[in-house]
Amino acid sequence: MFGLFKKRDKITTVKDPTKRAIIDFLKENDHSTYGEIIKNLSLSSSNGLRHINELKEKGIISNKIMPPFYKLA
């Protein structure tokens, strides 16, 4: 239960609009590929990858290598 509150706290501290859009997109879609995320949010490949990697480093999202789906951690 504590882990759930900790994750919510991490999510609420995200103020960057692009990162918020990624979080909201994953909330609505459960899990998505990198391509689906950048396509639906109209992000460039480099910009999308940078924001996704920063969210992964903060433990807010996670991914599986095969297949490469991203989801809220």
Jmol script that loads the backbone (N, CA, C; Angstrom):
load data "model"
ATOM      1  N   MET A   1       0.819  -1.186   0.000  1.00  0.00           N
ATOM      2  CA  MET A   1       0.000   0.000   0.000  1.00  0.00           C
ATOM      3  C   MET A   1       0.864   1.250   0.000  1.00  0.00           C
ATOM      4  N   PHE A   2       1.949   1.244   0.778  1.00  0.00           N
ATOM      5  CA  PHE A   2       2.844   2.398   0.831  1.00  0.00           C
ATOM      6  C   PHE A   2       3.445   2.693  -0.533  1.00  0.00           C
ATOM      7  N   GLY A   3       3.765   1.648  -1.290  1.00  0.00           N
ATOM      8  CA  GLY A   3       4.334   1.823  -2.616  1.00  0.00           C
ATOM      9  C   GLY A   3       3.396   2.564  -3.557  1.00  0.00           C
ATOM     10  N   LEU A   4       2.099   2.319  -3.423  1.00  0.00           N
ATOM     11  CA  LEU A   4       1.108   3.002  -4.246  1.00  0.00           C
ATOM     12  C   LEU A   4       1.108   4.500  -3.955  1.00  0.00           C
ATOM     13  N   PHE A   5       1.176   4.871  -2.672  1.00  0.00           N
ATOM     14  CA  PHE A   5       1.211   6.288  -2.315  1.00  0.00           C
ATOM     15  C   PHE A   5       2.502   6.937  -2.787  1.00  0.00           C
ATOM     16  N   LYS A   6       3.596   6.219  -2.696  1.00  0.00           N
ATOM     17  CA  LYS A   6       4.886   6.742  -3.140  1.00  0.00           C
ATOM     18  C   LYS A   6       4.850   7.013  -4.643  1.00  0.00           C
ATOM     19  N   LYS A   7       4.266   6.100  -5.423  1.00  0.00           N
ATOM     20  CA  LYS A   7       4.155   6.286  -6.873  1.00  0.00           C
ATOM     21  C   LYS A   7       3.279   7.495  -7.174  1.00  0.00           C
ATOM     22  N   ARG A   8       2.159   7.622  -6.490  1.00  0.00           N
ATOM     23  CA  ARG A   8       1.278   8.775  -6.705  1.00  0.00           C
ATOM     24  C   ARG A   8       2.004  10.076  -6.406  1.00  0.00           C
ATOM     25  N   ASP A   9       2.808  10.086  -5.329  1.00  0.00           N
ATOM     26  CA  ASP A   9       3.571  11.281  -4.984  1.00  0.00           C
ATOM     27  C   ASP A   9       4.551  11.632  -6.096  1.00  0.00           C
ATOM     28  N   LYS A  10       5.223  10.631  -6.661  1.00  0.00           N
ATOM     29  CA  LYS A  10       6.148  10.874  -7.764  1.00  0.00           C
ATOM     30  C   LYS A  10       5.418  11.462  -8.963  1.00  0.00           C
ATOM     31  N   ILE A  11       4.257  10.907  -9.274  1.00  0.00           N
ATOM     32  CA  ILE A  11       3.493  11.364 -10.433  1.00  0.00           C
ATOM     33  C   ILE A  11       3.017  12.794 -10.230  1.00  0.00           C
ATOM     34  N   THR A  12       2.543  13.134  -9.042  1.00  0.00           N
ATOM     35  CA  THR A  12       2.019  14.483  -8.813  1.00  0.00           C
ATOM     36  C   THR A  12       3.102  15.540  -8.834  1.00  0.00           C
ATOM     37  N   THR A  13       4.363  15.173  -8.635  1.00  0.00           N
ATOM     38  CA  THR A  13       5.441  16.163  -8.663  1.00  0.00           C
ATOM     39  C   THR A  13       5.888  16.494 -10.083  1.00  0.00           C
ATOM     40  N   VAL A  14       5.445  15.725 -11.074  1.00  0.00           N
ATOM     41  CA  VAL A  14       5.835  15.974 -12.465  1.00  0.00           C
ATOM     42  C   VAL A  14       5.066  17.181 -12.987  1.00  0.00           C
ATOM     43  N   LYS A  15       5.786  18.228 -13.338  1.00  0.00           N
ATOM     44  CA  LYS A  15       5.154  19.463 -13.816  1.00  0.00           C
ATOM     45  C   LYS A  15       5.367  19.693 -15.306  1.00  0.00           C
ATOM     46  N   ASP A  16       6.380  19.069 -15.893  1.00  0.00           N
ATOM     47  CA  ASP A  16       6.671  19.262 -17.309  1.00  0.00           C
ATOM     48  C   ASP A  16       5.474  18.802 -18.144  1.00  0.00           C
ATOM     49  N   PRO A  17       4.974  19.660 -19.047  1.00  0.00           N
ATOM     50  CA  PRO A  17       3.776  19.299 -19.808  1.00  0.00           C
ATOM     51  C   PRO A  17       3.943  18.074 -20.704  1.00  0.00           C
ATOM     52  N   THR A  18       5.112  17.862 -21.258  1.00  0.00           N
ATOM     53  CA  THR A  18       5.324  16.685 -22.107  1.00  0.00           C
ATOM     54  C   THR A  18       5.323  15.417 -21.272  1.00  0.00           C
ATOM     55  N   LYS A  19       5.993  15.450 -20.139  1.00  0.00           N
ATOM     56  CA  LYS A  19       6.003  14.280 -19.255  1.00  0.00           C
ATOM     57  C   LYS A  19       4.602  14.003 -18.726  1.00  0.00           C
ATOM     58  N   ARG A  20       3.839  15.057 -18.389  1.00  0.00           N
ATOM     59  CA  ARG A  20       2.460  14.881 -17.934  1.00  0.00           C
ATOM     60  C   ARG A  20       1.619  14.241 -19.039  1.00  0.00           C
ATOM     61  N   ALA A  21       1.844  14.665 -20.275  1.00  0.00           N
ATOM     62  CA  ALA A  21       1.092  14.094 -21.402  1.00  0.00           C
ATOM     63  C   ALA A  21       1.400  12.606 -21.554  1.00  0.00           C
ATOM     64  N   ILE A  22       2.659  12.227 -21.376  1.00  0.00           N
ATOM     65  CA  ILE A  22       3.040  10.811 -21.465  1.00  0.00           C
ATOM     66  C   ILE A  22       2.356  10.027 -20.343  1.00  0.00           C
ATOM     67  N   ILE A  23       2.395  10.559 -19.128  1.00  0.00           N
ATOM     68  CA  ILE A  23       1.752   9.899 -17.985  1.00  0.00           C
ATOM     69  C   ILE A  23       0.254   9.745 -18.240  1.00  0.00           C
ATOM     70  N   ASP A  24      -0.392  10.816 -18.685  1.00  0.00           N
ATOM     71  CA  ASP A  24      -1.841  10.757 -18.946  1.00  0.00           C
ATOM     72  C   ASP A  24      -2.165   9.767 -20.061  1.00  0.00           C
ATOM     73  N   PHE A  25      -1.329   9.750 -21.095  1.00  0.00           N
ATOM     74  CA  PHE A  25      -1.534   8.809 -22.197  1.00  0.00           C
ATOM     75  C   PHE A  25      -1.441   7.371 -21.693  1.00  0.00           C
ATOM     76  N   LEU A  26      -0.455   7.094 -20.848  1.00  0.00           N
ATOM     77  CA  LEU A  26      -0.300   5.730 -20.327  1.00  0.00           C
ATOM     78  C   LEU A  26      -1.415   5.375 -19.340  1.00  0.00           C
ATOM     79  N   LYS A  27      -1.930   6.358 -18.615  1.00  0.00           N
ATOM     80  CA  LYS A  27      -3.079   6.094 -17.733  1.00  0.00           C
ATOM     81  C   LYS A  27      -4.283   5.654 -18.559  1.00  0.00           C
ATOM     82  N   GLU A  28      -4.485   6.299 -19.693  1.00  0.00           N
ATOM     83  CA  GLU A  28      -5.638   6.001 -20.544  1.00  0.00           C
ATOM     84  C   GLU A  28      -5.460   4.719 -21.353  1.00  0.00           C
ATOM     85  N   ASN A  29      -4.220   4.350 -21.664  1.00  0.00           N
ATOM     86  CA  ASN A  29      -3.963   3.230 -22.570  1.00  0.00           C
ATOM     87  C   ASN A  29      -3.304   2.027 -21.913  1.00  0.00           C
ATOM     88  N   ASP A  30      -3.126   2.040 -20.613  1.00  0.00           N
ATOM     89  CA  ASP A  30      -2.530   0.944 -19.848  1.00  0.00           C
ATOM     90  C   ASP A  30      -1.072   0.708 -20.218  1.00  0.00           C
ATOM     91  N   HIS A  31      -0.801   0.332 -21.452  1.00  0.00           N
ATOM     92  CA  HIS A  31       0.581   0.185 -21.904  1.00  0.00           C
ATOM     93  C   HIS A  31       0.644   0.467 -23.399  1.00  0.00           C
ATOM     94  N   SER A  32       1.788   0.950 -23.829  1.00  0.00           N
ATOM     95  CA  SER A  32       1.951   1.329 -25.236  1.00  0.00           C
ATOM     96  C   SER A  32       3.399   1.155 -25.656  1.00  0.00           C
ATOM     97  N   THR A  33       3.590   1.037 -26.941  1.00  0.00           N
ATOM     98  CA  THR A  33       4.951   1.000 -27.467  1.00  0.00           C
ATOM     99  C   THR A  33       5.479   2.431 -27.553  1.00  0.00           C
ATOM    100  N   TYR A  34       6.784   2.547 -27.688  1.00  0.00           N
ATOM    101  CA  TYR A  34       7.423   3.849 -27.855  1.00  0.00           C
ATOM    102  C   TYR A  34       6.823   4.573 -29.064  1.00  0.00           C
ATOM    103  N   GLY A  35       6.671   3.878 -30.171  1.00  0.00           N
ATOM    104  CA  GLY A  35       6.121   4.471 -31.387  1.00  0.00           C
ATOM    105  C   GLY A  35       4.715   5.006 -31.194  1.00  0.00           C
ATOM    106  N   GLU A  36       3.877   4.258 -30.461  1.00  0.00           N
ATOM    107  CA  GLU A  36       2.511   4.713 -30.192  1.00  0.00           C
ATOM    108  C   GLU A  36       2.513   5.989 -29.355  1.00  0.00           C
ATOM    109  N   ILE A  37       3.412   6.049 -28.387  1.00  0.00           N
ATOM    110  CA  ILE A  37       3.487   7.229 -27.521  1.00  0.00           C
ATOM    111  C   ILE A  37       3.868   8.464 -28.331  1.00  0.00           C
ATOM    112  N   ILE A  38       4.974   8.376 -29.081  1.00  0.00           N
ATOM    113  CA  ILE A  38       5.423   9.576 -29.797  1.00  0.00           C
ATOM    114  C   ILE A  38       4.463   9.960 -30.925  1.00  0.00           C
ATOM    115  N   LYS A  39       3.848   8.978 -31.558  1.00  0.00           N
ATOM    116  CA  LYS A  39       2.898   9.278 -32.634  1.00  0.00           C
ATOM    117  C   LYS A  39       1.653   9.988 -32.089  1.00  0.00           C
ATOM    118  N   ASN A  40       1.059   9.436 -31.048  1.00  0.00           N
ATOM    119  CA  ASN A  40      -0.170   9.997 -30.494  1.00  0.00           C
ATOM    120  C   ASN A  40       0.037  11.340 -29.807  1.00  0.00           C
ATOM    121  N   LEU A  41       1.246  11.597 -29.329  1.00  0.00           N
ATOM    122  CA  LEU A  41       1.521  12.871 -28.662  1.00  0.00           C
ATOM    123  C   LEU A  41       2.260  13.849 -29.577  1.00  0.00           C
ATOM    124  N   SER A  42       2.475  13.449 -30.827  1.00  0.00           N
ATOM    125  CA  SER A  42       3.169  14.286 -31.815  1.00  0.00           C
ATOM    126  C   SER A  42       4.531  14.765 -31.315  1.00  0.00           C
ATOM    127  N   LEU A  43       5.311  13.830 -30.787  1.00  0.00           N
ATOM    128  CA  LEU A  43       6.649  14.143 -30.290  1.00  0.00           C
ATOM    129  C   LEU A  43       7.693  13.710 -31.309  1.00  0.00           C
ATOM    130  N   SER A  44       8.792  14.442 -31.356  1.00  0.00           N
ATOM    131  CA  SER A  44       9.904  13.982 -32.174  1.00  0.00           C
ATOM    132  C   SER A  44      10.516  12.770 -31.481  1.00  0.00           C
ATOM    133  N   SER A  45      11.223  11.964 -32.236  1.00  0.00           N
ATOM    134  CA  SER A  45      11.831  10.759 -31.676  1.00  0.00           C
ATOM    135  C   SER A  45      12.789  11.094 -30.533  1.00  0.00           C
ATOM    136  N   SER A  46      13.653  12.080 -30.743  1.00  0.00           N
ATOM    137  CA  SER A  46      14.642  12.419 -29.718  1.00  0.00           C
ATOM    138  C   SER A  46      13.994  13.036 -28.483  1.00  0.00           C
ATOM    139  N   ASN A  47      13.016  13.902 -28.675  1.00  0.00           N
ATOM    140  CA  ASN A  47      12.335  14.531 -27.552  1.00  0.00           C
ATOM    141  C   ASN A  47      11.538  13.488 -26.766  1.00  0.00           C
ATOM    142  N   GLY A  48      10.825  12.627 -27.470  1.00  0.00           N
ATOM    143  CA  GLY A  48      10.058  11.580 -26.805  1.00  0.00           C
ATOM    144  C   GLY A  48      10.949  10.637 -26.010  1.00  0.00           C
ATOM    145  N   LEU A  49      12.047  10.228 -26.619  1.00  0.00           N
ATOM    146  CA  LEU A  49      12.971   9.313 -25.934  1.00  0.00           C
ATOM    147  C   LEU A  49      13.565   9.955 -24.684  1.00  0.00           C
ATOM    148  N   ARG A  50      13.922  11.227 -24.770  1.00  0.00           N
ATOM    149  CA  ARG A  50      14.491  11.929 -23.611  1.00  0.00           C
ATOM    150  C   ARG A  50      13.495  11.941 -22.454  1.00  0.00           C
ATOM    151  N   HIS A  51      12.251  12.323 -22.722  1.00  0.00           N
ATOM    152  CA  HIS A  51      11.246  12.390 -21.664  1.00  0.00           C
ATOM    153  C   HIS A  51      10.918  11.005 -21.106  1.00  0.00           C
ATOM    154  N   ILE A  52      10.807  10.013 -21.971  1.00  0.00           N
ATOM    155  CA  ILE A  52      10.531   8.647 -21.518  1.00  0.00           C
ATOM    156  C   ILE A  52      11.667   8.142 -20.633  1.00  0.00           C
ATOM    157  N   ASN A  53      12.905   8.375 -21.033  1.00  0.00           N
ATOM    158  CA  ASN A  53      14.046   7.931 -20.227  1.00  0.00           C
ATOM    159  C   ASN A  53      14.074   8.628 -18.869  1.00  0.00           C
ATOM    160  N   GLU A  54      13.749   9.920 -18.830  1.00  0.00           N
ATOM    161  CA  GLU A  54      13.725  10.634 -17.553  1.00  0.00           C
ATOM    162  C   GLU A  54      12.625  10.089 -16.639  1.00  0.00           C
ATOM    163  N   LEU A  55      11.462   9.762 -17.207  1.00  0.00           N
ATOM    164  CA  LEU A  55      10.391   9.168 -16.404  1.00  0.00           C
ATOM    165  C   LEU A  55      10.778   7.780 -15.906  1.00  0.00           C
ATOM    166  N   LYS A  56      11.493   7.014 -16.735  1.00  0.00           N
ATOM    167  CA  LYS A  56      11.973   5.690 -16.307  1.00  0.00           C
ATOM    168  C   LYS A  56      12.975   5.828 -15.173  1.00  0.00           C
ATOM    169  N   GLU A  57      13.903   6.780 -15.283  1.00  0.00           N
ATOM    170  CA  GLU A  57      14.922   6.980 -14.245  1.00  0.00           C
ATOM    171  C   GLU A  57      14.292   7.352 -12.906  1.00  0.00           C
ATOM    172  N   LYS A  58      13.174   8.067 -12.937  1.00  0.00           N
ATOM    173  CA  LYS A  58      12.477   8.468 -11.708  1.00  0.00           C
ATOM    174  C   LYS A  58      11.566   7.360 -11.178  1.00  0.00           C
ATOM    175  N   GLY A  59      11.452   6.258 -11.915  1.00  0.00           N
ATOM    176  CA  GLY A  59      10.623   5.141 -11.468  1.00  0.00           C
ATOM    177  C   GLY A  59       9.137   5.362 -11.686  1.00  0.00           C
ATOM    178  N   ILE A  60       8.788   6.312 -12.553  1.00  0.00           N
ATOM    179  CA  ILE A  60       7.383   6.614 -12.797  1.00  0.00           C
ATOM    180  C   ILE A  60       6.802   5.705 -13.873  1.00  0.00           C
ATOM    181  N   ILE A  61       7.586   5.368 -14.861  1.00  0.00           N
ATOM    182  CA  ILE A  61       7.166   4.401 -15.870  1.00  0.00           C
ATOM    183  C   ILE A  61       8.199   3.296 -15.956  1.00  0.00           C
ATOM    184  N   SER A  62       7.799   2.191 -16.535  1.00  0.00           N
ATOM    185  CA  SER A  62       8.708   1.066 -16.738  1.00  0.00           C
ATOM    186  C   SER A  62       8.437   0.496 -18.123  1.00  0.00           C
ATOM    187  N   ASN A  63       9.313  -0.370 -18.557  1.00  0.00           N
ATOM    188  CA  ASN A  63       9.080  -1.006 -19.848  1.00  0.00           C
ATOM    189  C   ASN A  63       9.596  -2.426 -19.847  1.00  0.00           C
ATOM    190  N   LYS A  64       9.038  -3.198 -20.758  1.00  0.00           N
ATOM    191  CA  LYS A  64       9.510  -4.544 -21.042  1.00  0.00           C
ATOM    192  C   LYS A  64      10.321  -4.462 -22.320  1.00  0.00           C
ATOM    193  N   ILE A  65      11.365  -5.222 -22.395  1.00  0.00           N
ATOM    194  CA  ILE A  65      12.185  -5.208 -23.603  1.00  0.00           C
ATOM    195  C   ILE A  65      11.467  -5.925 -24.749  1.00  0.00           C
ATOM    196  N   MET A  66      10.889  -7.086 -24.495  1.00  0.00           N
ATOM    197  CA  MET A  66      10.222  -7.855 -25.544  1.00  0.00           C
ATOM    198  C   MET A  66       8.816  -8.185 -25.128  1.00  0.00           C
ATOM    199  N   PRO A  67       7.788  -7.692 -25.688  1.00  0.00           N
ATOM    200  CA  PRO A  67       7.776  -6.577 -26.634  1.00  0.00           C
ATOM    201  C   PRO A  67       8.004  -5.280 -25.872  1.00  0.00           C
ATOM    202  N   PRO A  68       8.445  -4.231 -26.562  1.00  0.00           N
ATOM    203  CA  PRO A  68       8.817  -2.983 -25.870  1.00  0.00           C
ATOM    204  C   PRO A  68       7.615  -2.129 -25.490  1.00  0.00           C
ATOM    205  N   PHE A  69       6.876  -2.534 -24.474  1.00  0.00           N
ATOM    206  CA  PHE A  69       5.739  -1.752 -24.002  1.00  0.00           C
ATOM    207  C   PHE A  69       6.142  -0.908 -22.819  1.00  0.00           C
ATOM    208  N   TYR A  70       5.620   0.303 -22.721  1.00  0.00           N
ATOM    209  CA  TYR A  70       5.816   1.174 -21.570  1.00  0.00           C
ATOM    210  C   TYR A  70       4.509   1.246 -20.807  1.00  0.00           C
ATOM    211  N   LYS A  71       4.612   1.380 -19.482  1.00  0.00           N
ATOM    212  CA  LYS A  71       3.432   1.504 -18.635  1.00  0.00           C
ATOM    213  C   LYS A  71       3.821   2.268 -17.390  1.00  0.00           C
ATOM    214  N   LEU A  72       2.823   2.704 -16.627  1.00  0.00           N
ATOM    215  CA  LEU A  72       3.114   3.339 -15.353  1.00  0.00           C
ATOM    216  C   LEU A  72       3.691   2.283 -14.443  1.00  0.00           C
ATOM    217  N   ALA A  73       4.749   2.630 -13.723  1.00  0.00           N
ATOM    218  CA  ALA A  73       5.434   1.662 -12.851  1.00  0.00           C
ATOM    219  C   ALA A  73       4.623   1.381 -11.605  1.00  0.00           C
TER     220      ALA A  73
END
end "model"
wireframe off; spacefill off
backbone 0.3
color backbone group
